[in-house]
Amino acid sequence: MLLAQTMQHKLRRNDMLFRYGGEEFVLVAECGDEHGAREMFERLRSAVEQRNFPQLGTVTVSIGVTRISPKIMPVTLLEYADQALYHSKDSGRNQVTFYGDMESSGGLKVAGGEVELF
């Protein structure tokens, strides 16, 4: 609850924050440009890091970000954000990774022939 409240206080009125899993959240936010998006997600990360959580002390978050496109299915967008999230975790945690940066730097890992149908 405190984590969600901490994040919510750093968001704007039209931003939508959803709990996606046990410790995962999805944020849908409209940002004017990439620079603004980077600043917003860094503020969010920093706010969590600076908060003292009772019985836990300092908590950090790893964040994966992707740009929404009407040409890409929502399930694929979640996959992109998840790949960026795990890149943040694998690169030392407590950081923000943009999927587009991974894509342009060639840092993406393609799963070996796995297809999920639903």
Secondary structure as GFF3:
##gff-version 3
##sequence-region A 1 118
A	DSSP	alpha_helix	2	9	.	.	.	ID=ss1
A	DSSP	beta_strand	16	19	.	.	.	ID=ss2
A	DSSP	beta_strand	25	28	.	.	.	ID=ss3
A	DSSP	alpha_helix	34	50	.	.	.	ID=ss4
A	DSSP	beta_strand	52	53	.	.	.	ID=ss5
A	DSSP	beta_strand	57	58	.	.	.	ID=ss6
A	DSSP	beta_strand	63	65	.	.	.	ID=ss7
A	DSSP	alpha_helix	74	90	.	.	.	ID=ss8
A	DSSP	beta_strand	96	98	.	.	.	ID=ss9
A	DSSP	alpha_helix	99	105	.	.	.	ID=ss10
###
